[in-house]
Amino acid sequence: MLISYFDYAVCCLLAGSTLVWWKYRPMWRPRCLLGLLLFGLVLPLLSQDVEFRLHPQPTESFDAFTMAYTYFKFPLYWGIGVLQQVVWLWLAKRQ
């Protein structure tokens, strides 16, 4: 499964924070830096860690390709981060 429960929870928290926090209009640079750190490195690594912990212990059929899909967490979160910035810009222009 490419998207786990952790990823669903992050997306729900992100949507909720966007609806609540956009009214405060945080400064552009800190928000951009925070977004780059979160979506570029922290959230994909946390998601990979959750996937590795949920996977059963290695057995005879376990090989390197079994968990290779976890590397797709990085482009997934990069896309979510870009989408989040687009939503922020759209909401900023609306007001």
N, CA, C and O atoms as a GROMACS GRO file, in nm:
protein
  380
    1MET      N    1   0.085  -0.116   0.000
    1MET     CA    2   0.000   0.000   0.000
    1MET      C    3   0.091   0.124   0.000
    1MET      O    4   0.175   0.140   0.089
    2LEU      N    5   0.074   0.209  -0.098
    2LEU     CA    6   0.159   0.327  -0.111
    2LEU      C    7   0.125   0.432  -0.006
    2LEU      O    8   0.215   0.500   0.045
    3ILE      N    9   0.000   0.446   0.027
    3ILE     CA   10  -0.042   0.544   0.127
    3ILE      C   11  -0.090   0.469   0.251
    3ILE      O   12  -0.184   0.390   0.244
    4SER      N   13  -0.024   0.494   0.363
    4SER     CA   14  -0.059   0.423   0.487
    4SER      C   15  -0.147   0.511   0.574
    4SER      O   16  -0.183   0.623   0.537
    5TYR      N   17  -0.181   0.459   0.690
    5TYR     CA   18  -0.265   0.534   0.783
    5TYR      C   19  -0.194   0.661   0.831
    5TYR      O   20  -0.259   0.763   0.853
    6PHE      N   21  -0.064   0.654   0.847
    6PHE     CA   22   0.014   0.772   0.886
    6PHE      C   23  -0.001   0.882   0.781
    6PHE      O   24  -0.018   0.999   0.815
    7ASP      N   25   0.005   0.845   0.654
    7ASP     CA   26  -0.009   0.943   0.546
    7ASP      C   27  -0.149   1.004   0.543
    7ASP      O   28  -0.164   1.124   0.521
    8TYR      N   29  -0.250   0.922   0.566
    8TYR     CA   30  -0.387   0.975   0.573
    8TYR      C   31  -0.402   1.074   0.690
    8TYR      O   32  -0.466   1.178   0.676
    9ALA      N   33  -0.342   1.039   0.804
    9ALA     CA   34  -0.350   1.128   0.920
    9ALA      C   35  -0.280   1.260   0.892
    9ALA      O   36  -0.329   1.366   0.931
   10VAL      N   37  -0.164   1.256   0.826
   10VAL     CA   38  -0.092   1.378   0.793
   10VAL      C   39  -0.175   1.465   0.698
   10VAL      O   40  -0.181   1.587   0.716
   11CYS      N   41  -0.238   1.404   0.599
   11CYS     CA   42  -0.320   1.481   0.505
   11CYS      C   43  -0.440   1.544   0.575
   11CYS      O   44  -0.476   1.658   0.545
   12CYS      N   45  -0.502   1.473   0.668
   12CYS     CA   46  -0.615   1.529   0.743
   12CYS      C   47  -0.570   1.644   0.831
   12CYS      O   48  -0.637   1.748   0.838
   13LEU      N   49  -0.458   1.628   0.900
   13LEU     CA   50  -0.405   1.737   0.982
   13LEU      C   51  -0.367   1.857   0.896
   13LEU      O   52  -0.386   1.971   0.938
   14LEU      N   53  -0.313   1.832   0.780
   14LEU     CA   54  -0.275   1.939   0.689
   14LEU      C   55  -0.396   2.016   0.641
   14LEU      O   56  -0.394   2.139   0.636
   15ALA      N   57  -0.501   1.946   0.605
   15ALA     CA   58  -0.624   2.013   0.560
   15ALA      C   59  -0.685   2.093   0.673
   15ALA      O   60  -0.730   2.206   0.652
   16GLY      N   61  -0.688   2.036   0.792
   16GLY     CA   62  -0.743   2.109   0.906
   16GLY      C   63  -0.662   2.231   0.942
   16GLY      O   64  -0.718   2.336   0.973
   17SER      N   65  -0.530   2.218   0.938
   17SER     CA   66  -0.446   2.333   0.972
   17SER      C   67  -0.457   2.442   0.866
   17SER      O   68  -0.448   2.560   0.898
   18THR      N   69  -0.476   2.404   0.742
   18THR     CA   70  -0.492   2.504   0.636
   18THR      C   71  -0.620   2.584   0.657
   18THR      O   72  -0.621   2.706   0.642
   19LEU      N   73  -0.727   2.515   0.693
   19LEU     CA   74  -0.854   2.584   0.714
   19LEU      C   75  -0.851   2.677   0.834
   19LEU      O   76  -0.916   2.782   0.834
   20VAL      N   77  -0.776   2.641   0.937
   20VAL     CA   78  -0.772   2.722   1.059
   20VAL      C   79  -0.663   2.828   1.052
   20VAL      O   80  -0.686   2.942   1.091
   21TRP      N   81  -0.546   2.791   1.003
   21TRP     CA   82  -0.427   2.876   1.014
   21TRP      C   83  -0.414   2.980   0.904
   21TRP      O   84  -0.338   3.075   0.920
   22TRP      N   85  -0.485   2.966   0.792
   22TRP     CA   86  -0.466   3.058   0.680
   22TRP      C   87  -0.512   3.198   0.714
   22TRP      O   88  -0.471   3.295   0.649
   23LYS      N   89  -0.598   3.211   0.813
   23LYS     CA   90  -0.647   3.343   0.852
   23LYS      C   91  -0.538   3.428   0.915
   23LYS      O   92  -0.544   3.551   0.910
   24TYR      N   93  -0.437   3.363   0.973
   24TYR     CA   94  -0.331   3.438   1.042
   24TYR      C   95  -0.226   3.494   0.947
   24TYR      O   96  -0.148   3.581   0.987
   25ARG      N   97  -0.221   3.448   0.825
   25ARG     CA   98  -0.126   3.493   0.724
   25ARG      C   99   0.018   3.497   0.776
   25ARG      O  100   0.073   3.605   0.794
   26PRO      N  101   0.078   3.383   0.799
   26PRO     CA  102   0.216   3.383   0.845
   26PRO      C  103   0.309   3.437   0.737
   26PRO      O  104   0.275   3.437   0.618
   27MET      N  105   0.424   3.483   0.778
   27MET     CA  106   0.519   3.541   0.683
   27MET      C  107   0.562   3.436   0.582
   27MET      O  108   0.562   3.316   0.612
   28TRP      N  109   0.598   3.479   0.462
   28TRP     CA  110   0.628   3.389   0.350
   28TRP      C  111   0.753   3.306   0.376
   28TRP      O  112   0.749   3.184   0.357
   29ARG      N  113   0.863   3.367   0.418
   29ARG     CA  114   0.990   3.294   0.430
   29ARG      C  115   0.987   3.185   0.536
   29ARG      O  116   1.026   3.072   0.507
   30PRO      N  117   0.942   3.213   0.658
   30PRO     CA  118   0.936   3.102   0.756
   30PRO      C  119   0.843   2.990   0.712
   30PRO      O  120   0.873   2.873   0.734
   31ARG      N  121   0.732   3.025   0.652
   31ARG     CA  122   0.638   2.922   0.606
   31ARG      C  123   0.700   2.837   0.497
   31ARG      O  124   0.682   2.716   0.495
   32CYS      N  125   0.773   2.901   0.406
   32CYS     CA  126   0.837   2.829   0.297
   32CYS      C  127   0.946   2.736   0.350
   32CYS      O  128   0.957   2.622   0.307
   33LEU      N  129   1.026   2.786   0.443
   33LEU     CA  130   1.132   2.704   0.501
   33LEU      C  131   1.074   2.586   0.579
   33LEU      O  132   1.124   2.474   0.569
   34LEU      N  133   0.970   2.612   0.656
   34LEU     CA  134   0.905   2.506   0.730
   34LEU      C  135   0.846   2.401   0.636
   34LEU      O  136   0.856   2.281   0.661
   35GLY      N  137   0.784   2.446   0.528
   35GLY     CA  138   0.729   2.354   0.429
   35GLY      C  139   0.836   2.269   0.362
   35GLY      O  140   0.817   2.149   0.342
   36LEU      N  141   0.948   2.330   0.328
   36LEU     CA  142   1.058   2.255   0.267
   36LEU      C  143   1.113   2.150   0.362
   36LEU      O  144   1.138   2.036   0.321
   37LEU      N  145   1.132   2.186   0.487
   37LEU     CA  146   1.184   2.089   0.583
   37LEU      C  147   1.085   1.976   0.609
   37LEU      O  148   1.123   1.859   0.611
   38LEU      N  149   0.958   2.013   0.629
   38LEU     CA  150   0.858   1.910   0.659
   38LEU      C  151   0.834   1.815   0.542
   38LEU      O  152   0.846   1.694   0.555
   39PHE      N  153   0.801   1.873   0.425
   39PHE     CA  154   0.763   1.790   0.312
   39PHE      C  155   0.883   1.736   0.235
   39PHE      O  156   0.870   1.639   0.161
   40GLY      N  157   0.999   1.798   0.252
   40GLY     CA  158   1.117   1.751   0.180
   40GLY      C  159   1.191   1.640   0.251
   40GLY      O  160   1.252   1.555   0.187
   41LEU      N  161   1.185   1.640   0.384
   41LEU     CA  162   1.268   1.545   0.456
   41LEU      C  163   1.198   1.479   0.575
   41LEU      O  164   1.197   1.356   0.585
   42VAL      N  165   1.139   1.556   0.663
   42VAL     CA  166   1.091   1.503   0.791
   42VAL      C  167   0.973   1.407   0.773
   42VAL      O  168   0.978   1.293   0.819
   43LEU      N  169   0.867   1.451   0.706
   43LEU     CA  170   0.748   1.366   0.691
   43LEU      C  171   0.775   1.240   0.608
   43LEU      O  172   0.726   1.133   0.647
   44PRO      N  173   0.850   1.246   0.496
   44PRO     CA  174   0.878   1.120   0.426
   44PRO      C  175   0.959   1.021   0.509
   44PRO      O  176   0.934   0.901   0.504
   45LEU      N  177   1.056   1.071   0.586
   45LEU     CA  178   1.134   0.981   0.671
   45LEU      C  179   1.050   0.921   0.782
   45LEU      O  180   1.064   0.803   0.814
   46LEU      N  181   0.962   1.001   0.842
   46LEU     CA  182   0.872   0.947   0.943
   46LEU      C  183   0.778   0.842   0.884
   46LEU      O  184   0.752   0.739   0.946
   47SER      N  185   0.728   0.868   0.765
   47SER     CA  186   0.639   0.774   0.699
   47SER      C  187   0.711   0.643   0.666
   47SER      O  188   0.654   0.535   0.683
   48GLN      N  189   0.836   0.654   0.620
   48GLN     CA  190   0.914   0.532   0.595
   48GLN      C  191   0.936   0.454   0.723
   48GLN      O  192   0.925   0.332   0.724
   49ASP      N  193   0.967   0.524   0.831
   49ASP     CA  194   0.990   0.458   0.958
   49ASP      C  195   0.865   0.384   1.005
   49ASP      O  196   0.874   0.272   1.054
   50VAL      N  197   0.749   0.446   0.990
   50VAL     CA  198   0.623   0.382   1.027
   50VAL      C  199   0.602   0.257   0.943
   50VAL      O  200   0.562   0.153   0.996
   51GLU      N  201   0.628   0.265   0.814
   51GLU     CA  202   0.610   0.148   0.726
   51GLU      C  203   0.704   0.034   0.766
   51GLU      O  204   0.662  -0.081   0.770
   52PHE      N  205   0.829   0.066   0.796
   52PHE     CA  206   0.924  -0.039   0.835
   52PHE      C  207   0.886  -0.102   0.968
   52PHE      O  208   0.906  -0.222   0.988
   53ARG      N  209   0.832  -0.023   1.059
   53ARG     CA  210   0.791  -0.079   1.189
   53ARG      C  211   0.665  -0.164   1.178
   53ARG      O  212   0.649  -0.260   1.253
   54LEU      N  213   0.576  -0.130   1.084
   54LEU     CA  214   0.453  -0.207   1.068
   54LEU      C  215   0.474  -0.336   0.988
   54LEU      O  216   0.394  -0.429   0.997
   55HIS      N  217   0.581  -0.342   0.911
   55HIS     CA  218   0.607  -0.460   0.829
   55HIS      C  219   0.651  -0.574   0.920
   55HIS      O  220   0.729  -0.554   1.013
   56PRO      N  221   0.602  -0.694   0.892
   56PRO     CA  222   0.642  -0.807   0.977
   56PRO      C  223   0.792  -0.835   0.966
   56PRO      O  224   0.860  -0.787   0.875
   57GLN      N  225   0.841  -0.911   1.060
   57GLN     CA  226   0.983  -0.944   1.062
   57GLN      C  227   1.023  -1.016   0.932
   57GLN      O  228   0.943  -1.088   0.874
   58PRO      N  229   1.147  -0.994   0.889
   58PRO     CA  230   1.193  -1.058   0.764
   58PRO      C  231   1.181  -1.210   0.770
   58PRO      O  232   1.215  -1.274   0.870
   59THR      N  233   1.132  -1.264   0.661
   59THR     CA  234   1.120  -1.410   0.648
   59THR      C  235   1.201  -1.453   0.527
   59THR      O  236   1.278  -1.375   0.472
   60GLU      N  237   1.183  -1.576   0.488
   60GLU     CA  238   1.257  -1.627   0.373
   60GLU      C  239   1.220  -1.554   0.244
   60GLU      O  240   1.305  -1.539   0.156
   61SER      N  241   1.095  -1.508   0.231
   61SER     CA  242   1.050  -1.443   0.109
   61SER      C  243   1.080  -1.293   0.106
   61SER      O  244   1.046  -1.225   0.009
   62PHE      N  245   1.142  -1.243   0.211
   62PHE     CA  246   1.172  -1.100   0.219
   62PHE      C  247   1.296  -1.070   0.135
   62PHE      O  248   1.400  -1.134   0.151
   63ASP      N  249   1.283  -0.972   0.046
   63ASP     CA  250   1.400  -0.928  -0.031
   63ASP      C  251   1.400  -0.776  -0.039
   63ASP      O  252   1.313  -0.710   0.020
   64ALA      N  253   1.495  -0.720  -0.109
   64ALA     CA  254   1.511  -0.574  -0.112
   64ALA      C  255   1.393  -0.504  -0.178
   64ALA      O  256   1.365  -0.388  -0.147
   65PHE      N  257   1.323  -0.570  -0.269
   65PHE     CA  258   1.214  -0.507  -0.341
   65PHE      C  259   1.084  -0.505  -0.262
   65PHE      O  260   0.988  -0.437  -0.301
   66THR      N  261   1.078  -0.578  -0.152
   66THR     CA  262   0.956  -0.584  -0.074
   66THR      C  263   0.918  -0.447  -0.018
   66THR      O  264   0.801  -0.411  -0.019
   67MET      N  265   1.015  -0.372   0.029
   67MET     CA  266   0.989  -0.241   0.087
   67MET      C  267   1.038  -0.127  -0.003
   67MET      O  268   1.050  -0.014   0.044
   68ALA      N  269   1.067  -0.156  -0.128
   68ALA     CA  270   1.120  -0.053  -0.220
   68ALA      C  271   1.018   0.059  -0.246
   68ALA      O  272   1.056   0.172  -0.277
   69TYR      N  273   0.890   0.027  -0.232
   69TYR     CA  274   0.789   0.130  -0.258
   69TYR      C  275   0.797   0.245  -0.158
   69TYR      O  276   0.744   0.353  -0.184
   70THR      N  277   0.862   0.223  -0.044
   70THR     CA  278   0.871   0.331   0.054
   70THR      C  279   0.953   0.448   0.002
   70THR      O  280   0.940   0.559   0.054
   71TYR      N  281   1.038   0.427  -0.098
   71TYR     CA  282   1.112   0.538  -0.156
   71TYR      C  283   1.021   0.632  -0.234
   71TYR      O  284   1.058   0.746  -0.262
   72PHE      N  285   0.903   0.585  -0.271
   72PHE     CA  286   0.806   0.671  -0.339
   72PHE      C  287   0.735   0.766  -0.242
   72PHE      O  288   0.656   0.850  -0.284
   73LYS      N  289   0.764   0.753  -0.114
   73LYS     CA  290   0.709   0.845  -0.015
   73LYS      C  291   0.764   0.986  -0.037
   73LYS      O  292   0.693   1.084  -0.014
   74PHE      N  293   0.889   0.996  -0.081
   74PHE     CA  294   0.949   1.128  -0.102
   74PHE      C  295   0.877   1.205  -0.213
   74PHE      O  296   0.835   1.318  -0.188
   75PRO      N  297   0.861   1.151  -0.335
   75PRO     CA  298   0.785   1.226  -0.436
   75PRO      C  299   0.640   1.250  -0.398
   75PRO      O  300   0.582   1.352  -0.435
   76LEU      N  301   0.580   1.156  -0.323
   76LEU     CA  302   0.443   1.174  -0.277
   76LEU      C  303   0.433   1.296  -0.187
   76LEU      O  304   0.344   1.379  -0.206
   77TYR      N  305   0.522   1.308  -0.091
   77TYR     CA  306   0.519   1.423   0.000
   77TYR      C  307   0.564   1.551  -0.069
   77TYR      O  308   0.516   1.659  -0.034
   78TRP      N  309   0.652   1.541  -0.166
   78TRP     CA  310   0.690   1.662  -0.242
   78TRP      C  311   0.568   1.716  -0.317
   78TRP      O  312   0.546   1.837  -0.321
   79GLY      N  313   0.490   1.626  -0.376
   79GLY     CA  314   0.368   1.668  -0.445
   79GLY      C  315   0.266   1.728  -0.350
   79GLY      O  316   0.202   1.828  -0.382
   80ILE      N  317   0.252   1.669  -0.232
   80ILE     CA  318   0.160   1.724  -0.132
   80ILE      C  319   0.207   1.862  -0.088
   80ILE      O  320   0.125   1.951  -0.067
   81GLY      N  321   0.338   1.880  -0.071
   81GLY     CA  322   0.394   2.010  -0.033
   81GLY      C  323   0.369   2.117  -0.137
   81GLY      O  324   0.336   2.230  -0.104
   82VAL      N  325   0.387   2.081  -0.264
   82VAL     CA  326   0.360   2.176  -0.373
   82VAL      C  327   0.212   2.212  -0.375
   82VAL      O  328   0.176   2.328  -0.390
   83LEU      N  329   0.126   2.112  -0.359
   83LEU     CA  330  -0.018   2.137  -0.355
   83LEU      C  331  -0.054   2.228  -0.237
   83LEU      O  332  -0.139   2.316  -0.250
   84GLN      N  333   0.011   2.207  -0.123
   84GLN     CA  334  -0.014   2.291  -0.006
   84GLN      C  335   0.024   2.436  -0.034
   84GLN      O  336  -0.048   2.527   0.005
   85GLN      N  337   0.137   2.458  -0.099
   85GLN     CA  338   0.179   2.595  -0.130
   85GLN      C  339   0.084   2.660  -0.230
   85GLN      O  340   0.056   2.780  -0.220
   86VAL      N  341   0.033   2.584  -0.326
   86VAL     CA  342  -0.064   2.637  -0.422
   86VAL      C  343  -0.192   2.678  -0.349
   86VAL      O  344  -0.248   2.784  -0.379
   87VAL      N  345  -0.238   2.596  -0.255
   87VAL     CA  346  -0.357   2.630  -0.179
   87VAL      C  347  -0.333   2.756  -0.096
   87VAL      O  348  -0.420   2.843  -0.090
   88TRP      N  349  -0.215   2.767  -0.033
   88TRP     CA  350  -0.183   2.887   0.045
   88TRP      C  351  -0.185   3.011  -0.043
   88TRP      O  352  -0.240   3.114  -0.004
   89LEU      N  353  -0.125   3.002  -0.162
   89LEU     CA  354  -0.124   3.118  -0.252
   89LEU      C  355  -0.263   3.154  -0.299
   89LEU      O  356  -0.298   3.271  -0.308
   90TRP      N  357  -0.344   3.052  -0.329
   90TRP     CA  358  -0.481   3.077  -0.374
   90TRP      C  359  -0.562   3.144  -0.264
   90TRP      O  360  -0.637   3.238  -0.290
   91LEU      N  361  -0.546   3.095  -0.140
   91LEU     CA  362  -0.620   3.157  -0.030
   91LEU      C  363  -0.570   3.298  -0.002
   91LEU      O  364  -0.650   3.384   0.036
   92ALA      N  365  -0.443   3.324  -0.020
   92ALA     CA  366  -0.388   3.458   0.002
   92ALA      C  367  -0.442   3.557  -0.102
   92ALA      O  368  -0.469   3.672  -0.070
   93LYS      N  369  -0.456   3.512  -0.227
   93LYS     CA  370  -0.506   3.600  -0.333
   93LYS      C  371  -0.656   3.625  -0.318
   93LYS      O  372  -0.706   3.728  -0.361
   94ARG      N  373  -0.726   3.532  -0.257
   94ARG     CA  374  -0.871   3.548  -0.239
   94ARG      C  375  -0.905   3.659  -0.142
   94ARG      O  376  -1.011   3.720  -0.152
   95GLN      N  377  -0.816   3.686  -0.049
   95GLN     CA  378  -0.848   3.790   0.050
   95GLN      C  379  -0.792   3.921   0.014
   95GLN      O  380  -0.810   4.019   0.086
   0.00000   0.00000   0.00000
